[in-house]
Amino acid sequence: MTPEEVRLQQDRERTAYWKRWGPYLSERQWGTVREDYSPYGAAWDYFSHEQSRSRAYRWGEDGIAGISDSRQRLCFAIVLWNGNDPILKERLFGLTGPEGNHGEDVKEYYFYLDNTPTHSYMKCLYKYPQQAFPYTQLVEENRHRSKTEPEFELLDTGIFAENRYFDVFVEYAKASPDDILIQVAIANRSSEAHTLHLLPTLWFRNTWDWNLESEKPFIKVVDEKEFSVVEAAHPTLGTRWLYCESGADLIFTDNETNYSRLFGVGNQSPYVKDGINDYVVEGQQDAVNGDRIGTKFAAHYQLSIAPGETKTIRLRLSDVDTVAEPFGAEFTHLFDTRKQEADEFYGRISPFPMSEDERNIQRQAFAGLLWSKQYYHYVVQDWLDGDSGQPQPPAERKEGRNREWSHLFSEDILSMPDKWEYPWFAAWDLAFHLIPLVVIDPDFAKLQLDRLTREWYMQPNGQLPAYEWAFSDVNPPVQAWAALRVYQIEQKFYGRSDRQFLQRVFHKLLLNFTWWVNRKDVAGKNVFQGGFLGLDNIGVFDRSKELPTGGYLNQADGTSWMGMYCLNMLAIALELAKEDKSYEDIASKFFEHFLYIADAIDGIGDTNISLWNDEDGFYYDALQLPQGQQLPLKVRSMVGLIPLYAVTVLELETLEQFPGFKKRMQWFIQNRPDLKNNIACMETPGMGARRLLSIVYDAKLKRILQRMLDEDEFFSPHGIRAMSKYHQEHPYVLECPGDSYYVHYEPAESTTGLFGGNSNWRGPIWFPVNYLIIEALWQFHSYFGDEFKVECPTGSGQEMTLREVAIALSHRLVALFEQNESGRRPIYGGLEAFQSDPHWRNYILFHEYFHGDNGAGLGASHQTGWTGLVAAMILQNAEHRAQGG
């Protein structure tokens, strides 16, 4: 095992808690639902960026390149000041949902460069302008732009012209689980000398103001000889010491709200959260504690940096109070060792030959996933009721957001989609995060599913929480797929079969499956009306609300997700049946349920609700009107491709191993011939005797793929579009009494305000749904073999096996990030700094989604979460090449 794998084993066996400290700070705590105590849920307005430097948070902390312990009692982050900004740069700035012309949007440049699963080594980069940060300009310019115009970004302001900025590299290396070495290297990229104020900051999360019985911790000076040492003592964490290189002014205040500035009333303490800001920026000497004790501390370094020069400051956060030489030769040696160990670990994970560019992209994708781990704390009952040390929340909150989720109690380290734009867990996003995460840290991946299905998350009725803005929204039920893939990938990479994990999650998902069947199948005919389903504006209407026509939607995607759910649960049940034969009966039940769903989606039998359109060779949602009529909504979108996901292949040895299951399957085939349309059997030399279970089979598969692989429809040079380009010239229009509803192809940001407008499913490329298409193609190929070919691209005259199509699609997706023959990365489009500047061009951002035509990155810029699937794709592509594929 590599040293990093040894550390993972020690953490798993609880002999050394290597994950006690990690990058668990949020990048935006303000503007979140957790911090919103307004009457009607105006989270963006109730706690703003302007207030964040002065107002203590209730549920968590944020910072730049920061770390904390796993219960976020003690936090560390860097703070910067260029001498021109009106405030210290303590946290990342961005626009709120109402401010942005395409919704919320971070307006900073920062990059996750490296990280290991135990956070034994971490590195990131923040680019800090030397001129005054253009806060007002960013807000005003975006406010004036329409939804048809692009977002106004920080580079557009010209503030980085002539390289007038600092590159601030922050690195951490652990000597032991509680001894963390910190190195901050600042490079002046401009042609003139500049002074940078660096303030490494240590503080306690405020718990004492919310619970009057909570003991207040403290930070104080204990030594200032060769180097400075401060002691941080907490009633449950114990004591830690921060060692700082000499040359800093030591500043203390308290992490408490400045009521005087915000509300015009007296402060509880003379030293408040923004005291260090007022001392450094405003020169207010009495803003900080002259006795040098408090709950928030900063070491203030003033660094004059020559053109092209790099200066480095070293610190050490330790559980040892007598480190004789905290910054000696051992400090440098340890950093070198941890970097080498990180290389060894990722070399073990990705042993196949790769280009330098591929390895760089993959390494940064893994780093982003690990940097996006966050302490997430939200106790809904306490949030609704208020705290003993604070005024009671407005009564309206009892009838407002998340009131049905009073049981939810979260205090965990969770994988965030994006720690600025989406600093909260999202149930269906999380499932995709786990695919690359399980490759590097199976324990953390499994923990995510364990937590999501625990009784303090899941509703007693079986519903899973969606995300904090609306826990009751319905997302695609992909958790069974994720559990199965996590189990399988851990087997492949580590040789471990964690049946206990699979069994635990399976039992909870039985409850969730029952909730789906009872709540989302209105007519009881196995056609589902899931609702929102995470695809935002993909439909004609807002699918999470009542329809303007009345009635409800029979959803091709909702029904297909349930078909996929059945097959995933069937596969898990058969795996568990290898050691407990009683699971054969459960597998048979999911087999039966799948047949009914697959039958119903095509309108066979007595449903009369066909979602398949034989004329177009495609699946569509259908509007079920109150009078009983059904109207197909003929929008060619991802909704009609999702039926591909409901596919699995049963191997001959599986059927032979479970004679009871095989017997019941044969009974259905013989006694219910009306339900066997979606079962196929093949006995072909080389392919073996297999069973295919699929909503889409043979002729329908070819017809759907003909559209999907058409470059004038779905098949972009960069992946599968969420909507067919056909609708660019042929928008879909639905006329309703008093209004008309339009859907047309939009390859970039959304031009509507639906769901805040920061997400668009009407044309861009999204990694999660593309990844599932690739997996489905591999499944189909394992059944049909090399004899089954389709034209790819449609109209090209080139025939490909489904395996070849899957590989080609994967290559198109990975190529979004790669430098092409011109040395340019499609994700950066016309951003010249990212394309040609040596200080920008090899840093990778993992956007939420991508332009359907040119591949430019869109939406959240650090949503490594599901876009981090590219790390797994690069690994798979390299493995195929090594195997001659």
Buried (B, 14 or more C-beta within 10 A) or exposed (E): EBBBBBBBBBBEEEEBBBBBBBBBBBBBBBBBBBBBBBEEBEBBEBBEBEBBBBBBBBBBBBBBBBBBBBBBBBBBBBBBBBBEBEBBBBBBBBBBBEBBBBBBBBBBBBBBBBBBBBBBBBBBBBBBBBBBBBBEBBBEBBEEBEBEEBBBBBBBBEBBEEBBBBBBBBBBBBBEBBBBBBBBBBBBBBEEEBEBBBBBBBBBBBBBBBEEEBEBBBBBBEBBEEBBBBBBBBEEBEEBBBBBBEEBBBBBBBBBBBBEBBEEEEBEBBBBBBBBBBBBBEEEEEBBBEEBBBBBBBBBBBBEBEEEEBBEBBBBBBBBEEBEEBBEEBBBEBBEBBBEBBBBBBEBBBEBEBEEBBBBBBBBBBBBBBBBBBBBBBBBEBBBBBBEEEEEBEEEBEEBBBEEBBBBBBBBBBBBBBBBBBBBBBBBBBBBBBBBBBBBBBBBBBBBBBBBBBEEBBBEEBBBBBBBBBBBBBBBBBBBBBBBBBBBBBEEBBEEBBBEBBBBBBEBBBBBBEBBBEBBBBBEBBBBBBBBBBBBBBBBBBBBEEBBBEBBBBBBBBBBBBBBBBBBBBBBBBBBBEEEEEBBEBBBBBBBBBBBBBBBBBBBBEBEBBBBBEEBBBBBBBBBBEEEEBBBBBBBBBBBBBBBBBBBBBEEEBBEBBEBBBEBBEEBBEEEEEBBBBBBEBEEEEBBBBBBBBBBBEEBBBBBBBBBBBBBBBBBBBBBBBBBBBBBEEEBEBEEEEEEBEBBBBBBBBBBBBBBBBBBBBBBBBBBBBBBBBBBBBBBBBBBBEEBBBBBBBEEEEEBBBBBBBBBBBEBBBBBBBBEEEEBBBBBBEBEBBBEBEBBBBBBBBBBBBBBBBBBBBBBBBBBBBBBBBBBBBBBBBEBEEEEE
